[in-house]
Amino acid sequence: MPSTAETRQDTASGLLRIVTAGITWGSIPIFYAALPKVAPAVVVFWRVCLSGVAVLGVASFTGDLGRLRRLPGRKLGALALNGALLALNWVLFFSGLRYAGVAIGEILGYMGPVFVAALTPLVLHVPFDRRVVLPLVLTLGGTVAILASTVGGPRYGANVPLGALLAAGSAVTYSLLILNSKRLLAGVSTVSLMLVEDATAAVLLLPAVLLLPGITTGREWGAMTVIAIVHTVLTGFLFVSGLRRVRADHAAILTYAEPVSAVVFGALVLHQAITPAIVAGGAAVVAGGMLVAGMGTGYGQEVPQADGEGSDGPAG
């Protein structure tokens, strides 16, 4: 049995891994900015393809390929549905970043946990949790403030309101993705889930590669590889390893390092403006999400954990 000191050290290590993953996810817009002419759907295609190849390499050593082949067809179909939701979620998220900028795109994308909490009674047929009302009011109020600030303002382009709506849409699709995951993860490992999701998303997005502007330069391939390998595979496993060492609700709160760091990176590196309305609205959205995460009910940002356990984690 581990000593108290060992337990504290293990917890500290887990918290550090989660914060590191969140901050790393927050740097995605920096590398995405190196792909200004590449269609968001094409970016997502290469993200799932490159990450899928890396995960396939891991699966060849872990035995997940054999376990995946033994899954019933109905389970594989449900996992494929997750892949379709994942593809839509990421296309909306990257489109939101493209049109609305880092601050608006990241903040509105992180409404996901509150939507999960609000939709859980309808999808999973559980009693409504009244504690969700305040976070929902905060989040929706912050969203309205951000959206209102983008309409007719001199510093915003015509596509910013559309981008804000797309980012909010990514939060909705994220919540559906998580709620679907909660129903089918028993007996499915993280690696198996990632393989099916990546393969499904790649197949669905293949037409985008054939029809839309794609990657043409070495610089673009470098940025795309970082997004796929560092921001998807490595940080995913880093987060899950940290999650095994800390409480799920604590982990969910720490994932808000992503939108906060993304806004900071966007201002310092990409020189994107942060207005008072974005700060106020963003604070309300983050506060609502953190309240939900602190409930300890599994409403936070989530990733699937090995052995089929649902766990709080990132959307990035």
Solvent accessible surface area in square Angstrom, and as a share of the most:
residue,aa,sasa,rsa
1,M,234,1.05
2,P,88,0.56
3,S,58,0.38
4,T,89,0.52
5,A,72,0.56
6,E,96,0.43
7,T,67,0.39
8,R,175,0.64
9,Q,133,0.59
10,D,64,0.33
11,T,47,0.28
12,A,59,0.45
13,S,34,0.22
14,G,0,0.00
15,L,61,0.30
16,L,121,0.60
17,R,71,0.26
18,I,0,0.00
19,V,44,0.25
20,T,59,0.34
21,A,0,0.00
22,G,0,0.00
23,I,74,0.37
24,T,32,0.19
25,W,7,0.03
26,G,0,0.00
27,S,16,0.10
28,I,0,0.00
29,P,4,0.03
30,I,44,0.22
31,F,67,0.28
32,Y,9,0.03
33,A,49,0.38
34,A,12,0.10
35,L,0,0.00
36,P,80,0.50
37,K,163,0.69
38,V,0,0.00
39,A,13,0.10
40,P,21,0.13
41,A,14,0.11
42,V,1,0.00
43,V,0,0.00
44,V,0,0.00
45,F,17,0.07
46,W,63,0.22
47,R,2,0.01
48,V,1,0.00
49,C,33,0.20
50,L,47,0.23
51,S,0,0.00
52,G,12,0.11
53,V,106,0.61
54,A,31,0.24
55,V,0,0.00
56,L,84,0.42
57,G,35,0.34
58,V,53,0.31
59,A,0,0.00
60,S,70,0.45
61,F,184,0.76
62,T,64,0.37
63,G,40,0.38
64,D,4,0.02
65,L,53,0.26
66,G,18,0.18
67,R,110,0.40
68,L,29,0.14
69,R,184,0.67
70,R,174,0.64
71,L,31,0.15
72,P,84,0.53
73,G,60,0.58
74,R,221,0.81
75,K,43,0.18
76,L,59,0.30
77,G,43,0.42
78,A,30,0.23
79,L,0,0.00
80,A,33,0.25
81,L,90,0.45
82,N,0,0.00
83,G,0,0.00
84,A,34,0.26
85,L,29,0.14
86,L,15,0.08
87,A,4,0.03
88,L,86,0.43
89,N,8,0.04
90,W,21,0.07
91,V,31,0.18
92,L,30,0.15
93,F,17,0.07
94,F,0,0.00
95,S,12,0.08
96,G,0,0.00
97,L,11,0.05
98,R,71,0.26
99,Y,83,0.31
100,A,10,0.08
101,G,16,0.15
102,V,6,0.03
103,A,8,0.07
104,I,3,0.01
105,G,0,0.00
106,E,0,0.00
107,I,10,0.05
108,L,0,0.00
109,G,8,0.08
110,Y,5,0.02
111,M,3,0.01
112,G,0,0.00
113,P,0,0.00
114,V,0,0.00
115,F,33,0.14
116,V,0,0.00
117,A,1,0.01
118,A,24,0.19
119,L,48,0.24
120,T,8,0.05
121,P,23,0.14
122,L,130,0.64
123,V,41,0.24
124,L,47,0.23
125,H,159,0.71
126,V,63,0.36
127,P,122,0.77
128,F,108,0.45
129,D,30,0.16
130,R,206,0.75
131,R,124,0.45
132,V,0,0.00
133,V,74,0.42
134,L,107,0.53
135,P,3,0.02
136,L,43,0.22
137,V,93,0.53
138,L,56,0.28
139,T,0,0.00
140,L,79,0.39
141,G,41,0.40
142,G,2,0.02
143,T,11,0.07
144,V,96,0.55
145,A,41,0.32
146,I,0,0.00
147,L,42,0.21
148,A,65,0.51
149,S,29,0.19
150,T,2,0.01
151,V,105,0.61
152,G,81,0.78
153,G,19,0.18
154,P,136,0.86
155,R,154,0.56
156,Y,41,0.16
157,G,46,0.44
158,A,103,0.80
159,N,81,0.41
160,V,15,0.08
161,P,38,0.24
162,L,90,0.45
163,G,0,0.00
164,A,0,0.00
165,L,107,0.53
166,L,39,0.20
167,A,0,0.00
168,A,17,0.13
169,G,21,0.20
170,S,2,0.01
171,A,0,0.00
172,V,61,0.35
173,T,12,0.07
174,Y,6,0.02
175,S,0,0.00
176,L,72,0.36
177,L,14,0.07
178,I,9,0.04
179,L,1,0.01
180,N,11,0.06
181,S,8,0.05
182,K,75,0.32
183,R,151,0.55
184,L,11,0.05
185,L,9,0.05
186,A,82,0.64
187,G,65,0.63
188,V,1,0.00
189,S,21,0.13
190,T,11,0.06
191,V,12,0.07
192,S,3,0.02
193,L,2,0.01
194,M,29,0.13
195,L,18,0.09
196,V,19,0.11
197,E,18,0.08
198,D,9,0.05
199,A,60,0.46
200,T,27,0.16
201,A,0,0.00
202,A,16,0.12
203,V,107,0.61
204,L,97,0.48
205,L,20,0.10
206,L,85,0.42
207,P,69,0.43
208,A,14,0.11
209,V,40,0.23
210,L,134,0.67
211,L,143,0.71
212,L,80,0.40
213,P,81,0.51
214,G,28,0.27
215,I,21,0.11
216,T,113,0.65
217,T,65,0.38
218,G,60,0.58
219,R,174,0.64
220,E,19,0.09
221,W,95,0.33
222,G,37,0.36
223,A,8,0.06
224,M,0,0.00
225,T,61,0.36
226,V,41,0.24
227,I,0,0.00
228,A,0,0.00
229,I,52,0.26
230,V,53,0.30
231,H,1,0.01
232,T,16,0.09
233,V,7,0.04
234,L,100,0.50
235,T,5,0.03
236,G,15,0.14
237,F,64,0.27
238,L,56,0.28
239,F,0,0.00
240,V,11,0.07
241,S,29,0.19
242,G,0,0.00
243,L,9,0.04
244,R,122,0.44
245,R,75,0.27
246,V,21,0.12
247,R,145,0.53
248,A,43,0.33
249,D,9,0.05
250,H,83,0.37
251,A,0,0.00
252,A,0,0.00
253,I,49,0.25
254,L,48,0.24
255,T,0,0.00
256,Y,7,0.03
257,A,25,0.19
258,E,1,0.00
259,P,2,0.01
260,V,82,0.47
261,S,13,0.09
262,A,0,0.00
263,V,25,0.15
264,V,70,0.40
265,F,51,0.21
266,G,2,0.02
267,A,34,0.26
268,L,126,0.63
269,V,73,0.42
270,L,45,0.23
271,H,153,0.68
272,Q,66,0.29
273,A,74,0.57
274,I,65,0.33
275,T,10,0.06
276,P,113,0.71
277,A,35,0.27
278,I,4,0.02
279,V,88,0.51
280,A,65,0.51
281,G,1,0.01
282,G,5,0.05
283,A,58,0.45
284,A,22,0.17
285,V,0,0.00
286,V,23,0.13
287,A,41,0.32
288,G,0,0.00
289,G,0,0.00
290,M,76,0.34
291,L,80,0.40
292,V,0,0.00
293,A,3,0.02
294,G,42,0.40
295,M,29,0.13
296,G,46,0.44
297,T,61,0.36
298,G,22,0.21
299,Y,20,0.07
300,G,1,0.01
301,Q,0,0.00
302,E,12,0.05
303,V,29,0.17
304,P,23,0.15
305,Q,17,0.08
306,A,24,0.18
307,D,113,0.58
308,G,13,0.12
309,E,98,0.44
310,G,50,0.48
311,S,8,0.05
312,D,3,0.02
313,G,0,0.00
314,P,9,0.06
315,A,23,0.18
316,G,8,0.08
